[in-house]
Amino acid sequence: MIGVVFLVFLAALFIGVPLGIGMGVATAVALIVDGNFPLTIIAHKMVNGVNSFPLVAVPLFILAGALAGEGSIAPRLVRLADALFGHIRGGLGHVNVASSMFFGGISGSAVADTAAIGSLMIPAMEKQGYSRADAGGITVCSSTIGILIPPSIPMVLYGVAMSTSIGALFLAGFVPGVLVGIFQMALVYALAKRKGWPQRARRAPMPELWTAFREAFLSLLLPVFLLGAIISGITTATEAGVIGVLYALFLGGVVYREYDAKGLYRILVDSAVNTAVPCFVVATTSVAAWIVAIQQLPDALVALFQAMNWGPIAVLLMINLFLLLVGMFMDLVPALLLFAPILYPIAQAAGVGPVQFGAIMVVNLGIGLVTPPVGNCLYLGVVLARSTLWEMTKASLPFLLVNVFVLMLVTYVPAVSTFVPSLFFEGVK
């Protein structure tokens, strides 16, 4: 059955069938070919797949990110980043990356990061002499920080699929996200010297820096509230999502007074649509995951790798290469949900725990968001920058290599992803 599922699913992708529908059709065809299970099992497994309290965190974080991106939260964060880093050579490039780090702590989504930061930064960078491709390339690659700096929607989905602490997974992405940001800013500095990218004429004076910080302070508190509530045990990740929505509503509606009834209605509708897509993918992928489990594919793969007698370094390298290839042709959510249960037993045999493996998968598949032919952030960046796919891909490549370097650190240095969560959660691996 597994072979039928993958063949039909790949054929559906090739002809342009949406991911969730393609996965549903693939599992239905596999069950028909097998003939040992009633088709009603599909509905049963789909309902069970989304009947999860932790999964409620996904629409809540999507709504919180939409509320934050609609108002002046993102511009305030950009102004703070400009005051802090604008005077360094390649100033707006640094501001772009730093803004993604700040906004990633609110949206939890790379696509939302690309849309919010890109719409602000790309025109400003173009006016200062950056090419459209360079401005877009920095934007889309730095947006991958949005799914690493907590909260992270992919981490929630992984935690649900693998029954792993979402709080620990949030913290596991913090250091990798910061490292991606630091290394990308270092690359911006190096490229700025070669390409002549400009910088702010002077360092921001203390009054200007204080004003920018004061205006962004309440926005910066949002991720602090969310993480603090989860780590302290006061709330679950789902309940923290409610706090995030209420706080974003408070900022935009009461403090900044930016929302009206029509705008809120549009945000709610857009968030519902953006929630329905990943939840439907979760439902259909749950059926495929069940087929994989009953066919004992993970056990067979573990036995195969053990028979090959490869060491942990080689096994983890093969897993990463496979996921990088998958990320080029499959969106992050279905790839994460489908392959996490399959590949984790292999990684576990190589000494990797569930929290570290979650960080590996999210860093790895996040790269796929910026690689053709399926990279959602890449195509959104092409539109925002009014560039070509080829030019944008070429400009993104050096920054993607930074992400690959951090991926290797997360893979082979467990403390990069496990040290911080181990301070707050026992038995983290």
Order of alpha helices (4+ residues) and beta strands (2+ residues): alpha-alpha-alpha-alpha-alpha-alpha-alpha-alpha-alpha-alpha-alpha-alpha-alpha-alpha-alpha-alpha-alpha-alpha-alpha-alpha-alpha
